[in-house]
């Protein structure tokens, strides 16, 4: 029977068979099973440290006489008679709850719930952190041995190869978890936890594995320069993310009414706490009960909470798998295409704006909600656009190839604008402009419909036409700054110097962060010297104290710089195409 099963696995997915044969050896399996059984034994016995023995307190949680003695204790304390208080405390310390008055049923229920919740946390950390490490380490080893290129050249499809990696590489981790699942299920049923909630937890755990494992494979493919440090960096980042979100989810001030909610959705803690409220023992219960998305009350039903969580993980996992398929055969290609970037930016805006618009406990208007989330929205979009500049900007050889074909008229059936919008090797300036337009649309909608804008004191003031015009100018100023950064990055990538990527990243980093840091360090504040701050990455910090004329002049200056840079970029691209054509003709 076993050989037949192995043959079926090999017929269905040869890569999976290769991974399983290399890992599911007798010694490895024995260690995995033993580790899982020992872990189960330790977790099961650990709770017995609180076992109600013969000296169990009369005021203990599981003593049925507890309420009676607590009432007497409160009465004695109200009398403020120190002698009676001392006598009563002496009585409690020398008398214990009778064994027949201990609520054993409640104790066992809590004991099983403790086991269930403990394993729920262990499963998340073990699967995601250890699995991520194994996947990245496997790719690093394949790259070092040179076998990864053989896999790329195999007739298997990308989907088959990646599926084999996802299922086969962490197979021993799966085995450890599967051996513990029966006890986990038994503990959950014994703790009177609804079976549908347990299945929902397993579904979330499986979806989280697909997302993090796909991201791990993508990180392993695009971060070859980290060499042997890749696995530790990737798994360490996952552990830090899980630990941070766990601390946030267990905090008494845990709120889910801002744009950061979307990023916390990639962790399972908030939804798990919603399914099992005793996970973090929050006094107000799970904050997901008041969870909204564009004012839609998602938190009113566990079906909508779990469904939205799974939908988010599913869509993001699908996007990562598309990027994996794209760069698996050709590691030098960009992670996403220009077309995919447009969908990515639109989805990104939908999620961060959806969670920004919620009716919080203060019943703020939607204008005030945008004001409260302004920093988050601006910062997240800044990171997104800078990342897209790094990903979409083609290197010198790619631009040369595109320019040569344009110069020779090979692509004459397509307009240059079509190439700039869709073509892989064309400069990314137009694509970045389109993405910036998508980012700007929600801001324009908000600005056109709003009657108030958040001020520094957290309250609101009425917007007149001048203020509205100033905000529009500031939005245009931000767009022009992003386009200047994109043009500078593209110009650096066209240089003949080695390590162009590092030079581009370093230059952009310095241009984005150094000016505001230097201005703050030397004491030039945004509200006193608004003109200078108009030329930094954060002109919004000075928009309130700046005049309309100041913002307009800063915009004109930025547009002038942008025009000069793009003139130089167009010249460099034209020269690159001509030189490539001459070199090709000379070679013939």
C-alpha positions as CSV (number, residue, x, y, z in Angstrom):
1,X,0.0,0.0,0.0
2,X,2.8,2.4,0.9
3,X,4.6,2.0,-2.5
4,X,1.4,2.7,-4.3
5,X,0.8,5.8,-2.2
6,X,4.4,7.0,-3.0
7,X,3.9,6.3,-6.7
8,X,0.6,8.3,-6.7
9,X,2.4,11.2,-5.0
10,X,5.2,11.0,-7.5
11,X,2.7,11.0,-10.4
12,X,0.8,14.0,-9.0
13,X,3.8,16.1,-8.0
14,X,7.4,14.9,-8.5
15,X,8.8,17.8,-6.6
16,X,6.8,16.9,-3.5
17,X,8.0,13.3,-3.8
18,X,11.6,14.6,-3.9
19,X,11.1,16.7,-0.8
20,X,9.4,14.0,1.2
21,X,12.0,11.3,0.3
22,X,14.7,13.6,1.6
23,X,13.0,14.4,4.9
24,X,10.7,11.6,6.0
25,X,13.4,9.2,7.1
26,X,12.9,6.9,10.1
27,X,15.2,8.8,12.4
28,X,13.7,12.2,11.5
29,X,10.2,10.9,11.8
30,X,11.0,9.3,15.2
31,X,12.4,12.6,16.6
32,X,9.4,14.6,15.3
33,X,6.9,12.2,16.8
34,X,8.8,12.0,20.1
35,X,9.1,15.8,20.3
36,X,5.4,16.2,19.8
37,X,4.5,13.6,22.4
38,X,6.9,15.1,25.0
39,X,5.5,18.5,24.3
40,X,1.9,17.3,24.8
41,X,2.9,15.6,28.1
42,X,4.6,18.7,29.4
43,X,1.6,21.0,28.6
44,X,-0.8,18.4,30.1
45,X,1.1,18.1,33.3
46,X,2.1,21.8,33.7
47,X,-1.5,22.8,34.7
48,X,-1.4,20.2,37.5
49,X,0.8,22.6,39.5
50,X,-2.6,24.2,40.5
51,X,-4.3,20.9,41.3
52,X,-6.7,21.3,44.2
53,X,-5.1,19.1,46.9
54,X,-5.9,18.6,50.6
55,X,-4.7,22.2,51.4
56,X,-6.8,24.0,48.8
57,X,-7.9,27.4,50.0
58,X,-11.4,28.1,51.1
59,X,-11.4,31.1,48.8
60,X,-10.0,29.3,45.9
61,X,-11.6,29.5,42.5
62,X,-12.9,26.0,42.5
63,X,-14.1,25.8,46.1
64,X,-18.0,25.9,46.3
65,X,-17.7,27.6,49.7
66,X,-15.7,30.5,48.3
67,X,-18.6,32.9,48.0
68,X,-19.7,32.3,51.6
69,X,-16.3,33.0,53.0
70,X,-15.7,36.0,50.7
71,X,-18.9,37.5,52.0
72,X,-17.8,36.9,55.6
73,X,-14.4,38.4,54.8
74,X,-15.9,41.5,53.3
75,X,-18.1,41.9,56.4
76,X,-15.1,41.6,58.7
77,X,-13.1,44.2,56.6
78,X,-16.0,46.6,56.7
79,X,-15.9,46.6,60.5
80,X,-12.3,47.7,60.4
81,X,-11.6,45.7,63.6
82,X,-7.9,44.6,63.3
83,X,-8.3,41.8,65.9
84,X,-11.3,40.3,64.0
85,X,-9.5,40.6,60.7
86,X,-6.4,38.9,62.1
87,X,-8.5,36.1,63.5
88,X,-10.4,35.6,60.3
89,X,-7.2,35.5,58.2
90,X,-5.7,33.0,60.7
91,X,-8.8,30.8,60.2
92,X,-8.5,30.9,56.4
93,X,-4.9,30.1,56.5
94,X,-5.4,27.1,58.7
95,X,-8.5,25.6,57.2
96,X,-8.9,24.2,53.8
97,X,-11.7,23.4,51.4
98,X,-13.2,19.9,51.8
99,X,-12.6,17.7,48.8
100,X,-16.3,17.1,48.4
101,X,-16.8,20.9,48.0
102,X,-14.4,21.3,45.2
103,X,-16.0,21.8,41.7
104,X,-14.0,19.2,39.8
105,X,-16.0,19.5,36.7
106,X,-15.2,23.2,36.4
107,X,-11.5,22.6,37.2
108,X,-11.2,20.0,34.4
109,X,-13.0,22.2,32.0
110,X,-10.6,25.0,32.7
111,X,-7.7,22.6,32.6
112,X,-8.7,21.4,29.1
113,X,-9.3,25.0,28.0
114,X,-5.8,25.9,29.2
115,X,-4.3,23.0,27.1
116,X,-6.4,23.9,24.1
117,X,-5.3,27.6,24.2
118,X,-1.7,26.8,24.9
119,X,-1.5,24.5,21.8
120,X,-3.3,27.1,19.8
121,X,-0.5,29.6,20.5
122,X,2.2,26.9,20.0
123,X,0.8,25.9,16.6
124,X,1.0,29.4,15.3
125,X,4.6,30.0,16.3
126,X,5.8,26.6,15.4
127,X,4.2,26.4,12.0
128,X,4.9,30.0,10.9
129,X,8.4,30.6,12.4
130,X,9.9,27.1,11.9
131,X,8.3,26.6,8.6
132,X,9.5,29.9,7.3
133,X,13.0,29.1,8.4
134,X,13.0,25.7,6.7
135,X,11.7,27.1,3.4
136,X,14.2,29.9,3.1
137,X,17.0,27.7,4.2
138,X,16.0,25.1,1.6
139,X,16.1,27.6,-1.2
140,X,19.5,28.9,0.1
141,X,20.9,25.4,0.0
142,X,19.5,24.7,-3.4
143,X,21.1,27.9,-4.7
144,X,24.5,27.0,-3.1
145,X,24.5,23.5,-4.5
146,X,23.4,24.7,-7.9
147,X,20.3,22.4,-8.0
148,X,17.8,25.3,-8.1
149,X,18.7,25.9,-11.7
150,X,18.0,22.3,-12.6
151,X,14.6,22.6,-10.9
152,X,13.9,25.7,-13.0
153,X,14.8,23.8,-16.2
154,X,12.6,20.8,-15.3
155,X,9.4,20.3,-17.4
156,X,7.2,20.7,-14.3
157,X,5.0,23.8,-14.1
158,X,5.8,26.6,-11.6
159,X,2.7,25.7,-9.7
160,X,3.7,22.1,-9.3
161,X,7.2,23.0,-8.1
162,X,6.1,25.6,-5.7
163,X,3.3,23.4,-4.3
164,X,5.8,20.6,-3.8
165,X,8.1,23.0,-1.9
166,X,5.2,24.3,0.3
167,X,4.0,20.9,1.2
168,X,7.2,19.0,1.3
169,X,9.9,21.2,2.9
170,X,8.0,21.8,6.2
171,X,6.7,18.1,6.3
172,X,8.4,17.3,9.7
173,X,6.8,20.5,11.2
174,X,3.4,19.3,9.8
175,X,4.0,15.9,11.4
176,X,4.7,17.4,14.8
177,X,1.5,19.4,14.6
178,X,-0.6,16.5,13.3
179,X,0.5,14.3,16.2
180,X,-0.7,17.0,18.6
181,X,-4.0,17.7,16.8
182,X,-6.0,14.8,18.4
183,X,-5.2,16.1,22.0
184,X,-5.9,19.7,20.8
185,X,-9.3,18.6,19.5
186,X,-10.1,16.5,22.6
187,X,-9.2,19.5,24.8
188,X,-11.3,21.9,22.9
189,X,-14.4,19.6,23.0
190,X,-13.8,18.9,26.7
191,X,-13.7,22.6,27.3
192,X,-17.1,23.0,25.7
193,X,-15.7,25.1,22.8
194,X,-17.9,25.0,19.7
195,X,-16.6,22.7,17.0
196,X,-17.3,25.2,14.3
197,X,-15.0,27.7,16.1
198,X,-12.2,25.1,16.3
199,X,-12.6,24.3,12.6
200,X,-12.5,28.1,11.9
201,X,-9.2,28.3,13.8
202,X,-7.7,25.5,11.7
203,X,-8.8,27.2,8.5
204,X,-7.2,30.5,9.6
205,X,-4.0,28.6,10.6
206,X,-3.9,26.9,7.2
207,X,-4.4,30.2,5.3
208,X,-1.7,31.8,7.4
209,X,0.7,29.0,6.5
210,X,0.0,29.5,2.8
211,X,0.6,33.3,3.1
212,X,3.7,33.2,5.2
213,X,5.2,30.2,3.3
214,X,4.6,31.9,-0.1
215,X,6.2,35.1,1.2
216,X,9.1,33.1,2.5
217,X,9.7,31.5,-0.9
218,X,9.5,34.9,-2.5
219,X,11.9,36.4,0.0
220,X,14.3,33.5,-0.6
221,X,14.3,34.0,-4.3
222,X,14.8,37.8,-4.3
223,X,17.3,38.1,-1.4
224,X,20.2,36.0,-2.6
225,X,22.8,38.6,-1.5
226,X,22.1,37.8,2.2
227,X,23.7,34.4,1.6
228,X,23.5,32.2,4.7
229,X,21.8,34.9,6.8
230,X,18.5,34.6,4.8
231,X,16.8,32.0,7.0
232,X,17.5,33.8,10.2
233,X,16.5,37.1,8.8
234,X,13.2,35.8,7.4
235,X,12.1,33.7,10.4
236,X,13.3,36.4,12.8
237,X,11.1,38.9,11.0
238,X,8.1,36.5,11.2
239,X,8.7,35.9,14.9
240,X,9.0,39.6,15.7
241,X,5.8,40.3,13.7
242,X,3.9,37.6,15.5
243,X,5.2,38.6,18.9
244,X,4.4,42.3,18.4
245,X,0.9,41.6,17.1
246,X,0.4,39.2,20.0
247,X,1.4,42.0,22.5
248,X,-1.0,44.4,20.8
249,X,-3.8,42.0,20.7
250,X,-3.4,41.2,24.5
251,X,-3.2,44.8,25.5
252,X,-6.0,46.3,27.5
253,X,-5.9,49.4,25.2
254,X,-6.4,47.2,22.2
255,X,-8.3,49.1,19.5
256,X,-9.0,48.2,15.9
257,X,-10.4,51.4,14.5
258,X,-7.5,52.6,12.4
259,X,-5.6,51.8,9.2
260,X,-3.1,49.5,11.0
261,X,-5.9,46.9,11.4
262,X,-5.2,45.6,7.9
263,X,-1.6,44.7,8.8
264,X,-2.7,43.0,12.0
265,X,-5.0,40.9,10.0
266,X,-2.0,39.0,8.6
267,X,-1.5,37.7,12.2
268,X,-4.0,35.2,13.6
269,X,-4.2,36.6,17.2
270,X,-7.1,39.1,16.9
271,X,-9.3,36.6,15.2
272,X,-8.3,33.7,17.5
273,X,-9.0,35.9,20.5
274,X,-12.4,36.6,18.9
275,X,-13.1,32.9,18.6
276,X,-11.7,32.0,22.1
277,X,-12.2,35.0,24.4
278,X,-10.2,33.5,27.2
279,X,-7.0,33.5,25.1
280,X,-5.9,36.9,26.5
281,X,-8.6,37.4,29.2
282,X,-9.4,40.9,28.1
283,X,-11.9,42.7,30.4
284,X,-13.9,44.2,27.5
285,X,-13.8,41.1,25.4
286,X,-12.5,41.0,21.8
287,X,-12.3,44.4,20.1
288,X,-13.3,42.7,16.9
289,X,-16.9,42.8,18.1
290,X,-17.0,46.5,17.1
291,X,-14.9,46.0,14.0
292,X,-16.0,47.8,10.8
293,X,-14.9,48.1,7.2
294,X,-16.3,51.2,5.4
295,X,-18.8,51.3,8.3
296,X,-20.0,47.7,7.6
297,X,-20.3,45.9,11.0
298,X,-18.1,42.9,10.3
299,X,-17.6,42.1,14.0
300,X,-21.3,41.3,14.6
301,X,-20.9,37.7,13.3
302,X,-18.0,35.2,13.6
303,X,-18.8,34.2,10.0
304,X,-18.0,37.7,8.7
305,X,-14.9,38.0,10.9
306,X,-13.5,34.6,9.8
307,X,-14.6,35.0,6.2
308,X,-13.0,38.4,5.8
309,X,-9.8,37.2,7.5
310,X,-9.6,34.2,5.1
311,X,-10.5,36.4,2.1
312,X,-7.7,38.8,2.9
313,X,-5.1,36.1,3.4
314,X,-6.4,34.3,0.2
315,X,-6.1,37.4,-2.0
316,X,-2.7,38.3,-0.7
317,X,-1.4,34.7,-1.0
318,X,-2.7,34.6,-4.6
319,X,-0.8,37.8,-5.4
320,X,2.4,36.5,-3.8
321,X,2.1,33.2,-5.8
322,X,1.7,35.2,-9.0
323,X,4.9,37.0,-8.2
324,X,6.6,33.7,-7.4
325,X,5.5,32.2,-10.8
326,X,6.8,35.4,-12.4
327,X,10.3,35.4,-11.0
328,X,10.9,31.7,-10.4
329,X,12.1,31.0,-14.0
330,X,13.8,34.4,-14.4
331,X,15.2,35.7,-11.1
332,X,16.3,38.9,-12.8
333,X,12.8,40.0,-13.7
334,X,10.9,42.5,-11.5
335,X,8.6,40.9,-8.8
336,X,5.5,42.4,-10.3
337,X,4.6,43.9,-13.7
338,X,3.3,47.4,-14.2
339,X,-0.2,46.1,-14.8
340,X,-0.1,44.1,-11.5
341,X,1.2,47.2,-9.7
342,X,-2.0,49.1,-10.6
343,X,-4.2,46.4,-9.1
344,X,-1.9,46.2,-6.0
345,X,-2.1,49.9,-5.3
346,X,-5.9,50.0,-5.8
347,X,-6.3,47.0,-3.4
348,X,-3.9,48.7,-0.9
349,X,-6.0,51.9,-0.9
350,X,-9.3,49.9,-0.5
351,X,-7.9,48.2,2.6
352,X,-6.3,51.0,4.4
353,X,-9.1,53.4,3.7
354,X,-11.8,50.8,4.6
355,X,-10.3,50.3,8.1
356,X,-9.8,54.1,8.5
357,X,-13.5,54.7,8.2
358,X,-15.1,53.2,11.3
359,X,-17.5,54.6,13.9
360,X,-15.3,54.6,16.9
361,X,-16.3,55.0,20.6
362,X,-16.1,58.8,20.2
363,X,-18.6,58.8,17.3
364,X,-16.3,60.9,15.2
365,X,-17.5,62.1,11.8
366,X,-15.7,60.6,8.8
367,X,-13.7,63.9,8.4
368,X,-12.4,63.5,11.9
369,X,-11.7,59.8,11.3
370,X,-9.6,60.6,8.2
371,X,-7.8,63.3,10.3
372,X,-7.0,60.7,13.0
373,X,-5.6,58.3,10.4
374,X,-3.9,61.0,8.3
375,X,-0.4,60.1,9.5
376,X,-1.0,56.3,8.9
377,X,-2.4,56.9,5.5
378,X,0.4,59.2,4.4
379,X,3.2,57.0,5.8
380,X,1.8,53.8,4.4
381,X,1.4,55.3,0.9
382,X,4.9,56.8,1.1
383,X,6.4,53.3,1.8
384,X,4.3,51.8,-1.0
385,X,5.3,54.3,-3.6
386,X,9.0,54.1,-2.7
387,X,8.8,50.3,-2.9
388,X,7.2,50.5,-6.3
389,X,9.9,52.8,-7.5
390,X,12.5,50.3,-6.4
391,X,10.6,47.3,-7.9
392,X,9.4,48.8,-11.2
393,X,12.4,50.9,-12.3
394,X,14.3,48.8,-15.0
395,X,18.0,48.6,-15.1
396,X,20.4,49.9,-17.8
397,X,20.4,46.8,-20.0
398,X,16.6,46.5,-20.0
399,X,16.2,50.2,-20.9
400,X,18.8,49.8,-23.7
401,X,16.9,46.8,-25.2
402,X,13.6,48.7,-25.1
403,X,15.2,51.9,-26.5
404,X,17.0,49.9,-29.3
405,X,13.7,48.3,-30.4
406,X,12.0,51.7,-30.3
407,X,14.9,53.2,-32.3
408,X,14.8,50.5,-34.9
409,X,11.0,50.8,-35.2
410,X,10.4,47.2,-34.2
411,X,7.6,48.3,-31.8
412,X,6.1,50.8,-34.1
413,X,2.7,49.1,-34.0
414,X,2.5,50.3,-30.4
415,X,2.6,53.9,-29.3
416,X,5.3,55.0,-27.0
417,X,2.6,55.7,-24.3
418,X,1.4,52.1,-24.5
419,X,4.9,50.9,-24.0
420,X,5.5,53.3,-21.0
421,X,2.2,52.1,-19.4
422,X,2.5,48.4,-20.0
423,X,5.9,47.3,-21.3
424,X,8.3,45.6,-18.9
425,X,11.6,47.2,-19.9
426,X,10.4,50.8,-20.5
427,X,11.1,53.5,-17.9
428,X,8.7,53.4,-15.0
429,X,7.9,57.1,-14.7
430,X,4.5,56.8,-16.4
431,X,3.6,53.7,-14.3
432,X,4.6,55.5,-11.1
433,X,2.4,58.5,-12.2
434,X,-0.6,56.2,-12.7
435,X,0.0,54.6,-9.3
436,X,0.2,58.1,-7.7
437,X,-3.0,59.0,-9.4
438,X,-4.7,55.9,-7.8
439,X,-3.3,56.9,-4.4
440,X,-4.6,60.4,-4.8
441,X,-8.2,59.6,-5.8
442,X,-9.4,58.8,-2.3
443,X,-7.8,62.0,-1.0
444,X,-9.6,64.0,-3.7
445,X,-12.9,62.4,-2.9
446,X,-12.5,63.1,0.8
447,X,-11.5,66.7,0.1
448,X,-14.4,67.3,-2.3
449,X,-17.0,66.0,0.1
450,X,-15.6,67.2,3.4
451,X,-16.6,70.4,5.2
452,X,-14.0,70.2,7.9
453,X,-10.3,69.4,8.3
454,X,-8.4,68.2,11.4
455,X,-6.4,70.9,13.1
456,X,-3.4,70.6,15.4
457,X,-5.5,70.4,18.5
458,X,-7.4,67.4,17.3
459,X,-10.7,69.3,16.7
460,X,-11.9,70.8,13.4
461,X,-12.2,74.1,11.6
462,X,-14.3,75.0,8.6
463,X,-12.5,74.9,5.2
464,X,-12.9,77.8,2.9
465,X,-12.0,77.8,-0.8
466,X,-8.5,79.1,-0.2
467,X,-7.8,76.3,2.3
468,X,-9.1,73.7,-0.1
469,X,-7.0,75.1,-2.9
470,X,-3.9,75.0,-0.6
471,X,-4.6,71.3,0.3
472,X,-4.9,70.5,-3.5
473,X,-1.6,72.3,-4.1
474,X,0.0,70.3,-1.3
475,X,-1.2,67.0,-2.8
476,X,0.3,68.1,-6.2
477,X,3.5,69.0,-4.4
478,X,3.7,65.5,-2.8
479,X,3.1,63.9,-6.2
480,X,5.8,66.0,-7.8
481,X,8.3,65.1,-5.1
482,X,7.6,61.4,-5.6
483,X,8.1,61.8,-9.3
484,X,11.4,63.5,-8.7
485,X,12.5,60.6,-6.6
486,X,11.4,58.1,-9.3
487,X,13.3,60.0,-12.0
488,X,16.5,60.2,-9.9
489,X,16.3,56.5,-9.2
490,X,15.8,55.8,-12.9
491,X,18.7,58.0,-13.9
492,X,21.0,56.2,-11.4
493,X,20.0,52.8,-12.7
494,X,21.0,54.0,-16.2
495,X,24.6,54.6,-15.1
496,X,27.4,52.3,-16.1
497,X,28.7,52.1,-12.5
498,X,28.5,48.8,-10.6
499,X,26.1,48.3,-7.7
500,X,23.6,50.7,-9.2
501,X,20.8,49.3,-7.1
502,X,22.5,50.1,-3.9
503,X,23.4,53.6,-5.1
504,X,19.8,54.2,-6.1
505,X,18.5,53.0,-2.7
506,X,21.0,55.0,-0.8
507,X,20.3,58.2,-2.7
508,X,16.6,57.8,-2.3
509,X,16.9,57.1,1.4
510,X,19.1,60.2,1.9
511,X,16.7,62.4,-0.2
512,X,13.6,61.1,1.7
513,X,14.8,61.1,5.3
514,X,17.9,63.3,5.7
515,X,16.4,66.7,5.0
516,X,13.6,66.5,7.7
517,X,16.0,64.9,10.1
518,X,18.6,67.6,9.6
519,X,16.0,70.4,9.9
520,X,14.6,69.0,13.1
521,X,18.1,68.5,14.5
522,X,19.2,72.1,13.9
523,X,15.9,73.5,15.2
524,X,14.2,74.6,12.0
525,X,10.6,73.7,12.8
526,X,7.9,73.3,10.2
527,X,5.5,75.9,11.7
528,X,8.1,78.6,11.8
529,X,10.0,77.9,8.5
530,X,7.2,76.5,6.3
531,X,9.0,77.5,3.1
532,X,12.0,75.2,3.7
533,X,9.7,72.3,4.7
534,X,7.8,72.6,1.5
535,X,10.8,71.0,-0.3
536,X,11.1,68.0,2.0
537,X,9.3,64.6,1.8
538,X,6.8,65.8,4.4
539,X,5.3,69.1,3.2
540,X,2.1,68.3,5.0
541,X,3.9,69.1,8.3
542,X,4.1,72.8,7.2
543,X,0.9,73.1,5.2
544,X,-1.1,74.8,8.0
545,X,1.4,77.6,8.6
546,X,2.3,78.1,5.0
547,X,0.5,80.5,2.7
548,X,-1.1,79.6,-0.6
549,X,1.6,81.6,-2.5
550,X,4.4,79.7,-0.6
551,X,2.9,76.3,-1.6
552,X,2.3,77.4,-5.2
553,X,5.9,78.6,-5.6
554,X,7.3,75.4,-4.1
555,X,5.2,73.4,-6.5
556,X,6.5,75.5,-9.5
557,X,10.1,74.9,-8.3
558,X,9.5,71.1,-8.0
559,X,7.9,71.0,-11.4
560,X,10.8,72.8,-12.9
561,X,13.3,70.3,-11.4
562,X,11.1,67.5,-12.5
563,X,11.0,68.8,-16.1
564,X,14.8,69.1,-16.2
565,X,15.3,65.7,-14.8
566,X,12.9,64.1,-17.3
567,X,14.6,66.0,-20.1
568,X,17.9,64.4,-19.0
569,X,16.3,61.0,-18.7
570,X,14.7,61.2,-22.2
571,X,18.2,62.2,-23.6
572,X,19.9,59.3,-21.8
573,X,17.3,56.8,-23.0
574,X,17.6,58.0,-26.6
575,X,21.4,57.8,-26.5
576,X,21.2,54.4,-25.0
577,X,19.0,53.2,-27.8
578,X,21.3,54.7,-30.5
579,X,24.5,53.3,-29.0
580,X,22.9,49.8,-28.6
581,X,21.8,49.9,-32.3
582,X,25.3,51.0,-33.4
583,X,26.9,48.3,-31.4
584,X,24.5,45.7,-32.8
585,X,25.2,46.8,-36.4
586,X,29.0,46.9,-35.8
587,X,28.8,43.3,-34.5
588,X,27.2,42.2,-37.7
